[in-house]
Each structure stands twice: as C-alpha cells, then as structure tokens.
C-alpha cells in the first residue's frame, strides 16, 4: 500500500491492520522509529486537529515536519500549479499529507510524485484518516465494529467525514440512520454504493426516537464554508442541537462523536455526561495517524 486516498481503497483486512497497529502504538509508541524521516504537511485549507495530530504523530515517532499552512505568502499566490508544488515537496520530504478544497486533489497529487501521499481532506469528497480514527474510537468505545447501529447527523451532503465513515463501516454489517435536512442529505451516489453493498440505512429529517436505538450518535457541523448561498446556510444552521436532556433515553454505552470543531450542534452540558466521546476521539487521532505514517513509510511489521 503506497497511498491513502479514499476509504474505498481499503478492504476490511487492511482496516483491521490499521486498527491493530494504532492500538499497539497507543500502548508502546517506541516500537516505531521515524527519525531521519520528514513529513510535508501541505494544507491549502485551514485545519487544527488534522494537521496538529499528524505533526504530533510524526514527532512522537521521532520524525520531522515541514508545513505549508494556507496559500498566503507561498508560490501558489504567484500562480504555481498544484502539480509543481507537489513535485517540489516530494524533493523535500518522505511523505506528503495534503488537504485541498478541490475534490480529487489528493489522488491527482499521488499521480505526480513517487513518495506516499495521504489525503487529509479533499473538498466535500473524502477524509479517510478521520474515518480510520473514528473506527478506532468506535472499537474502543463499543468493543466491536460488527453489527452496530449508528446515526449520522447534520451535514451529510458536504460532510466528507461521514462520506468516508459510511464506506469504512460498510464491511462490518452496520445499520445507519442518516439524519439531515433534505437539502443536506447523503449524496445519491453514496446511497447507491451502500445499496449495492447491502448496507442497511434509513433517511430521516428528525432525530425522533433514534437516540434510544443507536450505539453511536455521530454529529457533524453544518459547514458554512461549503455553502454557495449564505441564505441557505442560515435556514439549516441550527437544524439539530444535541443536549444532555435529549440523551436521557440513550443506551448506557451509547457514545456521542464529532469530528470537531463544533459550533452549537452539541451543547456543552453533554461534555460532562458519560456519552461524550469527542475529545477522546480527537486524542485517538494521534495513534491512528502514527499507524498510517508507519505503514506508508514501510516501518510497520
């Protein structure tokens, strides 16, 4: 495996290998040594958790990081193409982690260079490293990935995290509730793919009694930056707000997850409940991204 571009490129066995390595690295990170290796973090879009957890993962394994954060003050402002930027970064580093607003950008970059490329988010398309850390979080929280019921709530149209997660969980016999305003429903091509894979799903516009039925409540932010029309954003921005009171009927082991950042879709009164798992989820990102870096750099056994 040379690149990590899409969850559709991974089968169940490969996913389980990543999970096992993340678990092992959480217990003993010293088993991997990435000293003398350099990671290029090429982030055309803003990022906090993804970029910093990748940097933390690399540095905790002994490696070094060079970063391009945004395009201000870079050669991109002078008209440099994505291909040329990638080719230069490949001369400076051993692996490229890229976030870009254009769908397909990460795969395009992987075709331009001869070092591993990791997709850290390409527009509204895919975010595979988030999905792998989500799977690791779900596994830790529930003890299994098999046969779970999950509600994916919020922006399912532009939310690349839920697109990747749907594919990631497909091999493990899930049942999904896709809860969103009609204008932000899961894209038809993903629903068609899930149907072909015989994955059970229900589309809803309200949470209703779903909270008491699911093992994971995966909440996403309504992403203002993805809306071409500000008025449409204003109509749906507060469509779903998760509160501690709403969770009273939840299963004892149910967990609330969120890729973060949150705005107001999860009330802060949820933070102190046994259901809140989103900060643990963020921490798990370091272990999973360590596993990804070690694997693509050929250091994992």
KOLSE-246829 format. One record per residue: residue in one letter; x, y, z of N, C-alpha, C in turn. Coordinates in steps of 0.1 Angstrom, whole numbers, plus 5000, padded with zeros to 4 digits. Example, Ala and Ser with C-alpha at 12.3 -4.5 7.8 and 13.67 -1.06 7.14 Angstrom:
residues 2
A513249435078512349555078513249675078
S512849785071513749895071512950005079
end
This chain:
residues 301
X500849885000500050005000500950125000
X500850214990501650324989501050454993
X499750474990499050594993497750565002
X497250675008495950665015495150775010
X494250745000493450854993491950844997
X491450724997490050704999489750575007
X488650575015488350455022487850345013
X487550385000487150284991488250194986
X489550244989490750174985491050064995
X490450065007490749975018489749865019
X490249745021489249635024489249615039
X488449525044488249505058489549465065
X490349375058491649325064492649445066
X492649535056493649645058493149745069
X491849765070491349845081491749785094
X491549655096491849595108493349595112
X494149595101495649605104495949745109
X495349855104495549985109495049995123
X493849935126493349945140494249875150
X494749755146495649685155496949755157
X497549825147498749895148498550025157
X497450085155497150205163497050165178
X496350055181496250005195497649975200
X498449915192499849875197500650005199
X500550105191501350225192500850305204
X499550305207499050375219499750315231
X499950185232500550125243502050135243
X502650135231504150145231504550215218
X504650345218505050415206506450405202
X507350355212508750345209509150235200
X508150155196508450035187508750085173
X508350205170508550265156509450385157
X510450385148511450495148511450565134
X510850685134510850765121511850875121
X512950855129514050955128514650955115
X515051075110515651085097514551085086
X513251075090512151095080511551225082
X511051285070510451415070509051405064
X508051465071506651465066506351615061
X505851625049505451755044503951765046
X503551865055502151895057501752005048
X500951975037500652075027499152105028
X498852205035497452235039496952365032
X496252345021495752465014494552515021
X493852435030492752485038493152485052
X492352565060492552565074492352435081
X493152405091492952285099493652305112
X493052245122493652245136493952105140
X492952015142493151885147493951795137
X493551795124494151705115495651745113
X495951865111497351905109498151885121
X497651925133498451915145498551775150
X497551695148497651555152498651475143
X498651515130499651455122501051495126
X501251625129502551675133502951605146
X502051595156502251535168502651385166
X501951315157502151175155503551155149
X503951245140505251235133506351255143
X506251365151507251405160507451305172
X506351245176506351155187507051025183
X507150995170507850885165509250915160
X509651045163511051075161511251145148
X510251175140510351235127510351385127
X510551445116510451595114509351635105
X508951755106507751805098508151945092
X507851955079507852085072506352115068
X505952235069504552265067504352385058
X503252375050502652485042501252505047
X500952605054499652625060498952745053
X497952715045497352825037498252855025
X497752945017498552985005499053125005
X498753195016499253335017500753335019
X501453405011502853415012503653305006
X502953214998503553104991503553124976
X504253034969504353044955502953014948
X502052964955500652944950500153074946
X500353184954499953314951500553374938
X501753314935502353354922501953284910
X501053184912500553104901501052964900
X501852914910502452784909501252684909
X501352584900500352474899500452384911
X499352304914499352204924500452094921
X500552054908501451954904502951994908
X503252124904504652174907504852184922
X503952234930504052234944504352094950
X503552004945503751864950505051804946
X505551834934506851784930507951834938
X507851964941508852024950508851964964
X507651954969507551904983508151754984
X507951684973508451544972509951544972
X510651654968512051654969512551694983
X511651744991512051795004511651695015
X510851595012510251505022510151365018
X509651275028509451135025508051095024
X507151185028505651165027504951295027
X503851305019503051425018501751405024
X501351485033499951485039499351615033
X498251605025497651715019496251735021
X495851865024494451905024494252005014
X493151995006492952084995491452094993
X490952214989489452234987488952164974
X489752124965489252054953489151904954
X487951854951487751714952488651644942
X489351534946490251464937491651514938
X491951624945493251684945494351584951
X493951514961494951424967495351304958
X494351254951494651144941495551204930
X495251324926495951384915497451404919
X497651454932499051464937499751334937
X499051224941499651094942500151044929
X499551094918499951064905501151144900
X501451244907502551334903503951304910
X503851234921505051214929505351064931
X506551034935506950894938507050864953
X506550944961506550924976505150904980
X504850844992503450824997502750964999
X501450954996500551074997499351035006
X499051115016497951095025496851205022
X495651165020494551265018494051305032
X494351435035493851485048492551565046
X491851535035490551605032490651675018
X489751635009489751694996488351744993
X488151874996486851934994485751865002
X484651834996483551765002483551614999
X484751564995484851424990485151325001
X486451315005486851205014487751265025
X487751195036488751225047489051095054
X489851005047490050875052490750855065
X491650955068492350935081491450965093
X490451055090489451085101488550955103
X488250895092487450775093488150665100
X489450645098490150545105490250575119
X490450695123490550725137489150715143
X488050745135486750725140486450575143
X486950485134486750345136487550295148
X488650355150489450315162488750365175
X488150475174487350535186486150445188
X485450405178484250325179484650185185
X485750135180486150005185486450015200
X487150115204487550135218486250155227
X485350225221484150265229483150145230
X483050065219482049965219482549815220
X483849805218484549675218484449595206
X483749645196483549575183483049675173
X483249645160482749725149481549655143
X481349525146480349445139478849475144
X478049495134476549505137476149625145
X476749735144476449855152475349935145
X474550005153473650105148474150245150
X474250325139474850455140473950555134
X473750675140473150785135474150885130
X474150925118475051025112474151155111
X474451255118473551375119474251505115
X473451575107473851715103474051735088
X475251775085475651805071476151675064
X475251605058475651475051475951505036
X475651615031475951645017477351695015
X477851785023479251835022480151775032
X479651695041480551645052481351525047
X482651555044483551445039483751335049
X483651375062483951275073482851165073
X481651205071480551105071480551025058
X480951085047481151015034482150895036
X483250925042484350825044483850725054
X483250775064482850675075481850575070
X480950615062479950525056480650415049
X481550445041482350345034483250255043
X483750325053484650255062483950145070
X482650175074481950085082481149975074
X481049995061480249905053480649765054
X481949725055482249585056481849515069
X481349595079481149545093479649535096
X478749525086477349505088476649605097
X476849735094476249835102474749855098
X474049935106472749995102472850145105
X472650225094472750365095471450435096
X471350545104470350645102470950765097
X470650815086471150935080470151055083
X470551135092469651245097470151375093
X469351445084469751575079468551645073
X468751785071467751855063467751795049
X466651805042466551745029467651805020
X467951935022468952005013470351955016
X470551875027471851835031471951685032
X471151615025471151465026472351405020
X472551275023473651205018473651195003
X474751214996474751214981474251084976
X473451094965472850974959473850864955
X475050904950476050804946476550724958
X476550784970476950704982475850614986
X474650654985473450574988473450454979
X473750484966473750374956474850274959
X475950324963477050224966476750144978
X476150204989475750135001474650024997
X473750064989472749964984473349844978
X474349874969475049764962475749674972
X476249734983477049664993476149595003
X474749615001473749555010473849615024
X474149735025474249805038472849865042
X472349845054471049895058471150045061
X470250125056470250265060468850315059
X468550415068467250495068467550635067
X466850715059467050855058465950925066
X466351015075465451085084465751235083
X464751315086464951465088464851505102
X464451415111464451445126465051335133
X465451365146466051255154465051165159
X463851215163462751135167463151045179
X462950915178463350815188464650745186
X465350805176466550735171467650725183
X467750835191468750835201468750715210
X467550665213467450545222467850415215
X468050415202468250295195469650275190
X470450375190471750375184472950345194
X474050295188475250275196476150395195
X476150465184476950585181476050695175
X476150815181475550935176476651025171
X476851015157477951095151477351225145
X477751335152477251465149478251545140
X477751615130478651695122478151845122
X479151935120478852075119478152105106
X477252195106476752255093477752345089
X478452315077479652385073479352515065
X479452625071479152755064479952775052
X481252725053482252755042481952675030
X481052565031480752485019479552535012
X478852635017477552675011477852785001
X477352764989477552874979476552994982
X475452964989474353054992474253075007
X474653195012474653225027473253205033
X472153245024470853235029470453095032
X470852995023470552855026471252805038
X472452855041473152815054472252865066
X471852985065471053035077469752955080
X469252895069467952815071468252695079
X469452635078469652505084470752495095
X471352605098472552605107472252555121
X471052565125470652515139469652395138
X469752325127468752215125468752115136
X469952075142470051975152470952025163
X470452025175471352055187471151945197
X472351885200472351765210472551825224
X471651795233471751835246471751715256
X472151745268472151635278470751575280
X469751665280468351615282467951525271
X468351545259468051465247468551325249
X469651305256470351185258469851095269
X468751135276468251065288467850925284
X467350905272466850775268467950695260
X469150735260470150665253470550545260
X471150445252471650325258472850365267
X473050285278474150315287475550335281
X475750255270477150255264477150345251
X476050415248476050495236477050605238
X477750645226478750745226478350855216
X478550975220478451095210479751125205
X479851125192481151155185480951275176
X482051345173482051465164483451485159
X483651515146485051535141485651665146
X484851755151485251885156485851965144
X485752095145485252175156483752185156
X483152195168481752215170481452365171
X480252395168479752535169478752535181
X477452505177476452485188475652365186
X476152265177475352145175475452045186
X476452055195476451975207476652075219
X475652075227475652165239476752135248
X477352225255478452195264477952115276
X476652115279476252025290476351875287
X476651845275476851705271478351665275
X479251765276480651735279480851655292
X480051675302480151615315479351485316
X478751445306477951315306478851195302
X478451075305479150955301479150935286
X478251005279478150985265479151055257
X479751165262480651245254481951165251
X482251165238483551095235484351165225
X483951285221484551365210486051405213
X486351435226487651475229488651355230
X488151235234488851115233489051075219
X488051105211488151075196489351155190
X489451285194490551365189491851315193
X491951265206493251205210493651085202
X492551005199492850885192493450905178
X493251035173493751065160495251055160
X495951085171497451075171497850935169
X497250835176497650695175497350645161
X496150675156495850625142496750685132
X497050815133497950875123499350835124
X499750795136501050725138501050595130
X500050525131499850395124499950415109
X499250515104499250545090500650585085
X501350675092502650715088503650595088
X503550515098504550405099504250305088
X502950285085502650185074503150235061
X502750355057503150405044504650435042
X505350455053506750475052507450335053
X506750225054507350095054508050055067
X507650115078508250085091507349995100
X506149965095505349875103505549735099
X505649645109505849505106504649435101
end
